[in-house]
Amino acid sequence: MEKLVAYRIKNARKLKGLSQQDIADELQISKQMVSKYEKGTSMPTSSKLLKLSRLFDLKIDYFFNSFKVDIGEVNFRKKSSFSMKKQNSLKEQIKINLENYLWIEDSLSIDYSFKNIIENFKINNIKDVENAVLKLRTEWDIGTDPIHNIIQLLEDKEIKVIEIYDTDDKFDGLATYVNDKYPVIVVNGNFPVERKRFTLLHELGHLLLNLPNCELNEEENYCNKFASEFLLPKGIVINEFGGKRKGVTLTELISTQKKYGISIPAIVYRLVDANILSKERQKQFYIKQNFNSSLKKDVNLSRFETPEKSNRYERLVYRALAQENISISKASSLLSKNIELVKENYALI
């Protein structure tokens, strides 16, 4: 028990970005005692645990949750602007979400076995990504139709999606495997819907693509290509816009944005990639924006109407509650909602 509580205290401290001295000052104890708590050589009293619970803004049962996860390799690709303290805090936030997610699945005897159906599709160059996307869309039986909800698609394919809101726009997303078994994509929940959709698929590329050994910026290019091809396949680009053109109208771009849930700058990128627009025309497009604030506002406006929200975890919690696998109190803890709100939502089911 001591080792478990020690593990939780240390992780919660990282989550909040606090030092051992910060904890010591809050509890009015020595820094050495905090170190003993984190090593498991001393156990906090119940009153001290309550204070820690309030300090970390975590339910008291967090300290006794024995369900642990091992997060695979996590690559924060914006290292220059994302401090180590923020990285560690985000890792702990993700671990808490995943521990709760896997715990509720375990309580419902849900066990998935994810298979990457393009893991043997070797990517040798950027063009290979198009064929990898086509194979994945075919195997997932979605053809080339617009995808109205990326999160729902990923969750239907046994990929866990976690949205993080307590962060800034320096964090886009990340992808990893948990316990060497469960694929997980984490995305900034504050993003406009088009950016969120692109980020989800970019991270899916990191999860699934069998890439060659390459530099980080080249890997990012592969995954950007994957995301844009998945959202708006080249064949569809040609069908929507025709052959080589000198220019396109904003009306056409907005119509495509609304239909496929992809941002206008990303559509312009697809037009260049499909040899419909020249790179010079793309350059002029960006220059024109910079000198026309009204145009820039129109270009960057979010218009896709389908909300990209993950609700599978919440549904599982209420399912477990309905099946009497968990109590109202536990559901409140898992959902980070007060008991009265949980009761109100439960009563509606």
C-alpha positions in Angstrom: 0.0 0.0 0.0 2.8 2.4 0.9 4.5 1.9 -2.5 1.2 2.5 -4.3 0.5 5.7 -2.4 4.1 6.8 -3.0 3.8 6.3 -6.7 0.6 8.3 -6.8 1.9 11.2 -4.8 5.0 11.5 -7.0 2.9 11.3 -10.2 0.4 13.8 -9.0 3.1 16.3 -8.1 4.5 16.0 -11.6 1.0 16.5 -12.9 0.7 19.9 -11.1 4.3 20.8 -12.0 5.2 21.2 -8.3 8.5 20.6 -6.4 8.9 18.6 -3.3 9.5 21.9 -1.5 6.1 23.2 -2.7 4.4 20.2 -1.2 6.3 20.6 2.0 5.3 24.2 2.3 1.7 23.4 1.7 1.6 20.6 4.2 3.8 22.4 6.7 6.3 19.5 6.8 9.9 19.1 5.8 11.0 18.4 2.2 12.7 15.3 3.5 9.3 14.0 4.7 7.8 14.6 1.2 10.7 12.6 -0.2 9.9 9.8 2.2 6.3 9.9 1.1 7.4 9.5 -2.5 9.8 6.7 -1.7 7.2 4.8 0.3 9.3 4.8 3.5 6.7 6.9 5.3 2.9 7.0 4.9 0.9 10.3 5.0 -1.8 10.5 7.7 -5.4 10.6 6.5 -5.5 14.4 7.1 -2.4 14.9 5.0 -3.9 12.8 2.2 -7.0 14.9 2.2 -4.8 18.0 1.9 -2.9 16.4 -0.9 -6.2 15.5 -2.6 -7.3 19.2 -2.5 -3.9 20.4 -3.5 -3.7 18.1 -6.6 -7.5 18.5 -7.3 -7.9 14.8 -7.4 -10.4 12.5 -5.7 -9.0 10.7 -2.6 -9.4 7.3 -4.3 -6.8 8.3 -6.8 -4.1 7.5 -4.2 -5.3 3.9 -3.9 -6.0 3.1 -7.5 -3.8 0.0 -8.2 -4.6 0.0 -12.0 -1.4 1.3 -13.7 -0.5 1.8 -17.3 2.8 1.9 -19.1 2.8 4.6 -21.8 5.0 3.7 -24.8 7.4 6.1 -26.3 6.0 9.6 -26.4 7.6 12.2 -28.7 6.8 15.8 -28.1 7.7 17.2 -31.4 7.6 20.9 -30.4 10.3 20.6 -27.8 11.6 24.1 -28.2 8.3 25.6 -27.0 7.1 22.9 -24.7 9.1 22.8 -21.5 10.1 19.5 -19.7 7.8 20.5 -16.8 4.9 20.8 -19.1 5.8 17.5 -20.9 5.9 15.7 -17.5 2.6 17.2 -16.4 0.9 16.3 -19.6 2.2 12.7 -19.4 0.8 12.3 -16.0 -2.5 13.8 -17.1 -2.7 11.3 -19.9 -1.8 8.4 -17.6 -4.6 9.3 -15.2 -7.1 9.4 -18.1 -5.9 6.1 -19.5 -5.9 4.4 -16.2 -9.5 5.3 -15.7 -10.4 4.4 -19.3 -8.8 1.0 -19.1 -10.1 0.4 -15.6 -13.7 1.0 -16.7 -13.3 -1.3 -19.7 -11.8 -4.0 -17.4 -14.8 -3.6 -15.0 -17.1 -4.3 -18.0 -14.9 -7.2 -19.2 -14.2 -5.3 -22.5 -11.0 -6.5 -24.2 -10.0 -5.4 -27.6 -7.3 -6.7 -29.9 -6.2 -3.9 -32.3 -4.5 -4.9 -35.5 -2.6 -2.4 -37.7 -3.7 -3.6 -41.2 -1.0 -1.5 -42.9 1.9 -2.4 -40.7 3.5 -4.4 -43.5 2.9 -1.7 -46.1 6.4 -0.3 -46.4 6.6 3.5 -47.1 9.6 4.2 -49.3 8.6 7.7 -50.5 5.9 10.3 -50.1 3.8 8.8 -53.0 3.5 5.5 -51.1 1.4 7.3 -48.5 -1.4 7.7 -51.0 -1.6 3.9 -51.6 -1.4 3.3 -47.8 -4.4 5.6 -47.2 -6.3 3.9 -50.0 -5.6 0.5 -48.5 -6.7 1.6 -45.1 -9.9 3.3 -46.3 -10.7 0.1 -48.3 -10.0 -2.2 -45.3 -12.0 0.0 -43.0 -14.8 0.0 -45.6 -15.2 3.8 -45.8 -14.4 4.2 -49.5 -13.6 7.8 -50.5 -16.7 9.4 -49.0 -16.4 12.4 -46.6 -15.8 11.3 -43.0 -18.3 13.1 -40.7 -16.7 12.2 -37.4 -13.1 11.2 -37.2 -13.2 10.4 -33.4 -16.1 8.1 -33.8 -14.3 6.3 -36.7 -11.2 5.8 -34.6 -13.0 4.6 -31.6 -15.0 2.2 -33.7 -11.7 0.8 -34.9 -10.5 0.2 -31.3 -8.2 3.3 -31.1 -8.7 5.2 -27.9 -9.1 9.0 -28.2 -8.4 11.3 -25.3 -9.1 15.1 -25.5 -7.0 17.3 -23.3 -8.4 20.8 -22.4 -6.0 21.9 -19.7 -3.2 22.9 -22.1 -2.3 25.6 -24.6 -2.0 25.6 -28.3 1.7 24.7 -28.1 0.5 21.1 -27.7 -1.2 19.6 -30.8 -1.4 15.9 -30.1 0.5 12.7 -29.7 0.1 9.0 -30.4 1.4 6.0 -28.5 0.7 2.4 -27.4 -0.3 1.7 -23.8 0.8 -1.6 -22.2 2.2 -2.5 -25.7 -1.4 -3.3 -26.7 -3.8 -0.3 -26.8 -3.3 2.4 -29.5 -4.1 5.9 -28.1 -4.3 9.3 -29.7 -4.3 12.4 -27.5 -5.5 15.7 -29.0 -5.9 19.2 -27.9 -9.6 19.5 -27.3 -9.5 23.3 -27.6 -8.7 23.3 -31.3 -11.2 24.4 -34.0 -12.8 21.3 -35.5 -10.9 21.3 -38.8 -7.5 21.5 -37.0 -8.6 18.8 -34.5 -9.6 16.5 -37.4 -6.2 17.0 -39.1 -4.3 16.5 -35.9 -6.1 13.2 -35.1 -5.2 11.8 -38.5 -1.7 13.2 -38.4 -1.2 11.3 -35.1 -2.9 8.2 -36.7 -0.1 8.4 -39.3 2.5 8.2 -36.6 0.7 5.2 -35.1 0.2 3.2 -38.3 2.7 4.1 -41.0 5.7 1.8 -41.6 8.1 4.7 -42.3 11.7 4.5 -43.4 14.5 5.8 -41.1 14.3 9.5 -41.6 14.7 12.9 -39.9 11.9 14.2 -37.7 10.8 16.9 -40.2 10.6 14.3 -42.9 8.5 12.1 -40.6 6.2 15.0 -40.0 5.8 15.5 -43.8 4.8 11.9 -44.2 2.2 12.2 -41.5 0.9 15.5 -42.9 0.5 13.8 -46.3 -1.3 10.9 -44.6 -3.8 13.3 -42.8 -4.5 15.4 -45.9 -4.9 12.4 -48.1 -7.2 10.7 -45.6 -9.4 13.8 -45.3 -9.5 14.6 -49.0 -8.1 11.9 -51.3 -6.4 13.0 -54.5 -9.1 11.4 -56.7 -11.8 13.5 -54.9 -9.7 16.7 -55.3 -9.6 16.1 -59.0 -13.3 15.3 -59.2 -14.2 18.4 -57.1 -11.9 20.9 -58.9 -11.1 19.4 -62.3 -7.8 19.7 -64.1 -5.0 22.2 -64.0 -6.3 25.7 -63.2 -5.0 29.3 -62.9 -7.0 29.9 -59.8 -10.0 28.8 -57.6 -12.7 30.8 -55.9 -13.2 31.2 -52.1 -16.7 29.9 -52.6 -15.4 26.6 -54.0 -12.9 26.3 -51.1 -15.6 27.0 -48.5 -17.9 24.4 -50.1 -15.2 21.8 -49.9 -14.3 22.8 -46.3 -17.9 22.3 -45.2 -18.2 19.0 -47.0 -14.9 17.3 -46.0 -14.0 19.0 -42.7 -10.6 20.2 -43.8 -9.3 23.7 -43.5 -8.9 26.0 -46.5 -5.1 26.2 -46.3 -5.0 22.4 -46.3 -7.3 22.3 -49.3 -5.0 24.7 -51.2 -2.1 22.4 -50.2 -4.1 19.4 -51.7 -4.7 21.4 -54.9 -0.9 22.0 -55.3 -0.2 18.3 -54.5 -2.7 17.3 -57.2 -1.1 19.7 -59.8 -4.3 21.7 -60.1 -2.7 24.9 -58.7 0.9 25.9 -59.0 3.2 26.5 -56.1 3.5 30.1 -57.3 -0.3 30.5 -57.0 -0.2 29.0 -53.5 2.5 31.6 -52.6 0.3 34.4 -53.9 -2.6 33.1 -51.9 -0.7 33.4 -48.7 0.6 36.9 -49.6 -2.9 38.0 -50.4 -4.1 36.9 -47.0 -1.3 38.8 -45.2 -2.4 42.1 -46.9 -6.2 41.5 -46.5 -7.3 40.9 -42.9 -10.9 40.3 -44.0 -9.8 37.6 -46.4 -7.5 36.0 -43.7 -10.4 35.9 -41.3 -12.6 34.2 -43.9 -9.9 31.7 -44.8 -9.3 30.7 -41.1 -13.0 30.5 -40.1 -14.1 27.1 -38.8 -17.2 25.9 -40.7 -17.5 22.1 -40.4 -20.7 21.4 -38.5 -20.1 17.9 -37.1 -18.7 18.2 -33.6 -15.5 16.2 -33.0 -16.1 15.0 -29.4 -15.1 11.8 -27.7 -17.9 10.4 -25.6 -17.2 6.7 -25.5 -15.5 6.8 -22.1 -18.4 8.7 -20.6 -20.9 6.2 -22.1 -18.9 3.3 -20.6 -19.0 4.9 -17.2 -22.8 5.3 -17.3 -23.1 1.7 -18.7 -21.1 0.4 -15.7 -23.3 2.4 -13.4 -26.5 1.1 -15.0 -25.1 -2.5 -14.6 -24.3 -1.7 -11.0 -20.6 -2.4 -11.6 -19.7 0.9 -9.9 -21.3 3.2 -7.5 -22.5 6.8 -8.1 -19.6 8.0 -6.1 -17.1 6.1 -8.3 -18.8 7.4 -11.4 -18.5 10.9 -10.0 -14.8 10.3 -9.5 -14.2 8.8 -12.9 -16.1 11.6 -14.7 -14.7 14.4 -12.5 -18.3 15.6 -12.0 -20.2 16.2 -8.8 -22.5 13.5 -7.6 -25.7 15.5 -8.2 -24.9 16.1 -11.8 -24.1 12.4 -12.3 -27.4 11.5 -10.7 -29.2 13.9 -12.9 -27.7 12.5 -16.1 -28.2 8.9 -14.9 -31.9 9.6 -14.2 -32.3 10.6 -17.8 -31.2 7.2 -19.1 
